[in-house]
Amino acid sequence: MNKTQINRLLVNFGQNVLRYRLARDMTQKGLAVRAGLHRSYIADIERGERNPSIVSMARISKALKISISVLSKGA
C-alpha cells in the first residue's frame, strides 16, 4: 500500500467519524469523553491527520454505537 492509499484510508475514516458524530448531535469533546480520548485527537482523526490504533478505533466505534467496519466504509 502506498502513501496515497494510506492517506485516503485515513481521510475516509475521519470523514465517517465526523458524519456519524454529527448525526448523533455529538461534539468532538462529547465523543472524546465517551471514547476516553482527547478532543484534539478526535479532531486530528476527523481531518485524516492521525492513524488511530485499533484500540482507538474500537473506542470511537463503541462511543458512536457503530461498527468499525461501517466507519471504515469507502476506505
Secondary structure, DSSP 8 states (H G I E B T S, - for coil): --HHHHHHHHHHHHHHHHHHHHHTT--HHHHHHHHTS-HHHHHHHHTT-----HHHHHHHHHHHTS-HHHHTTT-
